[in-house]
Amino acid sequence: MEEPIYIGLIDFDRDQNKEHGSEKLEMFYNHTFTADYQKVMHRLTTSVELIDVDNPSRVFKVGKALWDTGSMTSCISEKLAKKMGLRHEDVGVGITPAGQIDVFYYRLNVRISDDIIIPNVKVGAFPLEKHDVDFLIGMDIISKGDLYVENRTGKTVITFKFK
């Protein structure tokens, strides 16, 4: 799988502080994240950082986060949730193409780039290992901005404009 080339971030308008535990996290608006792949991609993965809401000093880098417009919510792999030592806040039923499964839910701050942090995201833990990713960026995050996918001159470019 080819790694994307990150092109850049623009616009530094900052707005609205959100309280999360003892630390304030800024939710950044009007920022753009772009990843440029050197060939046409059928599966879009980028890196993200996951920040434990209960302990914001604990930051985990995920090398492969899948942009998944078919997932209503963002998801973490069960393996990574255990590795991070996360404490679940809820238990529920998750819907997968293979059927329903019991899942634990956690709260994470998701850093897509230096200037795009989505605070306090409720994520379900799913068995993602067979999909070769540790995190799915679902519509709960994607719908907070605009996601563009372009395929030109044999390359794929994704752009996420966070409002």
C-alpha positions as CSV (number, residue, x, y, z in Angstrom):
1,M,0.0,0.0,0.0
2,E,1.3,3.4,-0.9
3,E,1.7,6.1,1.7
4,P,0.1,9.5,1.0
5,I,2.2,12.6,0.7
6,Y,0.7,15.3,2.9
7,I,0.5,18.6,1.1
8,G,-0.4,21.1,3.7
9,L,-2.7,23.0,6.0
10,I,-4.2,26.4,5.4
11,D,-6.2,29.0,7.3
12,F,-5.5,29.6,11.0
13,D,-8.9,30.7,12.3
14,R,-9.4,29.2,15.7
15,D,-12.7,29.2,17.5
16,Q,-14.5,27.7,20.5
17,N,-12.8,25.9,23.5
18,K,-14.2,22.6,24.7
19,E,-13.6,21.3,28.2
20,H,-12.4,17.7,28.5
21,G,-11.3,16.6,31.9
22,S,-8.7,18.9,33.3
23,E,-7.4,20.0,29.9
24,K,-8.9,22.4,27.4
25,L,-8.8,21.2,23.8
26,E,-9.4,23.7,21.0
27,M,-11.7,22.7,18.2
28,F,-10.2,24.2,15.1
29,Y,-12.4,25.5,12.3
30,N,-11.8,26.4,8.7
31,H,-8.8,24.1,8.2
32,T,-7.9,21.9,5.3
33,F,-6.1,18.5,5.4
34,T,-4.9,17.1,2.0
35,A,-3.3,13.8,1.2
36,D,-1.8,13.2,-2.2
37,Y,-1.3,9.6,-3.4
38,Q,1.0,8.8,-6.3
39,K,-1.5,6.4,-7.9
40,V,-5.3,5.9,-8.1
41,M,-6.3,4.5,-4.7
42,H,-9.4,2.3,-4.0
43,R,-8.8,2.4,-0.2
44,L,-8.0,5.7,1.5
45,T,-5.8,5.5,4.6
46,T,-4.0,8.2,6.4
47,S,-2.3,8.5,9.8
48,V,-4.1,10.0,12.9
49,E,-3.3,10.4,16.5
50,L,-5.7,9.2,19.2
51,I,-5.8,11.0,22.5
52,D,-7.2,9.3,25.6
53,V,-9.9,11.7,26.9
54,D,-9.4,10.4,30.5
55,N,-5.6,11.0,30.3
56,P,-4.8,13.5,27.5
57,S,-1.1,13.0,28.0
58,R,-1.5,9.5,26.4
59,V,-1.3,9.9,22.7
60,F,-1.1,7.0,20.2
61,K,-0.2,7.4,16.6
62,V,-2.2,5.2,14.2
63,G,-0.4,4.7,10.9
64,K,-3.4,3.4,9.0
65,A,-6.8,5.1,9.6
66,L,-9.3,4.2,6.9
67,W,-11.7,7.0,5.7
68,D,-15.0,5.0,5.7
69,T,-18.1,6.7,4.4
70,G,-20.0,3.5,5.0
71,S,-19.5,3.6,8.8
72,M,-21.9,5.8,10.8
73,T,-19.4,6.0,13.7
74,S,-15.7,6.0,14.0
75,C,-14.2,2.7,15.2
76,I,-11.0,1.6,16.9
77,S,-9.6,-2.0,16.7
78,E,-10.2,-4.1,19.8
79,K,-6.5,-4.8,19.8
80,L,-5.5,-1.1,19.9
81,A,-8.1,-0.2,22.6
82,K,-6.5,-2.9,24.8
83,K,-3.0,-1.7,24.0
84,M,-4.0,1.9,24.9
85,G,-5.5,0.7,28.2
86,L,-8.7,2.5,27.5
87,R,-11.6,2.4,29.9
88,H,-15.0,1.8,28.2
89,E,-17.8,4.1,29.1
90,D,-20.6,2.1,27.5
91,V,-21.5,-1.3,26.1
92,G,-23.7,-1.8,23.1
93,V,-24.5,-3.6,19.9
94,G,-22.5,-2.8,16.8
95,I,-23.8,-3.5,13.3
96,T,-21.3,-5.0,10.8
97,P,-21.8,-6.5,7.3
98,A,-21.5,-9.9,9.0
99,G,-24.2,-9.1,11.6
100,Q,-24.5,-7.7,15.1
101,I,-21.8,-7.9,17.7
102,D,-21.4,-6.7,21.3
103,V,-18.9,-3.8,21.5
104,F,-17.3,-1.5,24.1
105,Y,-17.5,2.2,23.5
106,Y,-14.7,4.7,24.4
107,R,-14.1,8.5,24.3
108,L,-11.2,9.8,22.2
109,N,-9.9,13.0,20.9
110,V,-9.0,12.4,17.2
111,R,-6.1,14.5,15.7
112,I,-6.3,14.3,11.9
113,S,-3.6,16.9,11.5
114,D,-1.8,19.5,13.6
115,D,-4.7,21.9,13.1
116,I,-7.7,19.5,13.0
117,I,-8.6,17.9,16.3
118,I,-12.1,16.4,16.8
119,P,-12.7,16.3,20.6
120,N,-14.7,13.7,22.6
121,V,-15.6,11.2,19.8
122,K,-17.5,8.1,21.0
123,V,-15.9,5.2,19.2
124,G,-16.8,1.5,19.2
125,A,-14.2,-1.2,19.4
126,F,-14.5,-3.7,16.5
127,P,-12.3,-6.6,15.3
128,L,-10.6,-4.6,12.5
129,E,-7.4,-6.6,12.3
130,K,-8.5,-8.5,9.2
131,H,-8.9,-5.1,7.5
132,D,-5.3,-4.2,8.2
133,V,-6.3,-0.9,10.0
134,D,-6.5,0.2,13.6
135,F,-9.0,3.0,13.2
136,L,-12.0,3.9,10.9
137,I,-12.8,7.5,10.4
138,G,-16.6,7.3,10.1
139,M,-19.3,9.7,9.1
140,D,-19.5,11.1,12.7
141,I,-16.2,12.8,11.9
142,I,-16.5,13.2,8.1
143,S,-19.9,14.9,8.4
144,K,-18.3,17.7,10.5
145,G,-16.6,18.9,7.3
146,D,-16.4,18.3,3.6
147,L,-14.5,15.3,2.1
148,Y,-13.4,15.5,-1.5
149,V,-11.8,12.7,-3.5
150,E,-10.2,13.5,-6.8
151,N,-8.7,11.1,-9.3
152,R,-6.7,13.0,-11.9
153,T,-3.7,12.1,-14.0
154,G,-3.4,8.7,-12.4
155,K,-3.3,10.0,-8.8
156,T,-5.8,10.2,-6.0
157,V,-6.0,13.4,-3.8
158,I,-8.2,13.6,-0.8
159,T,-9.1,16.8,0.9
160,F,-11.0,17.2,4.2
161,K,-12.1,20.8,4.8
162,F,-13.1,21.1,8.5
163,K,-15.6,23.8,9.1
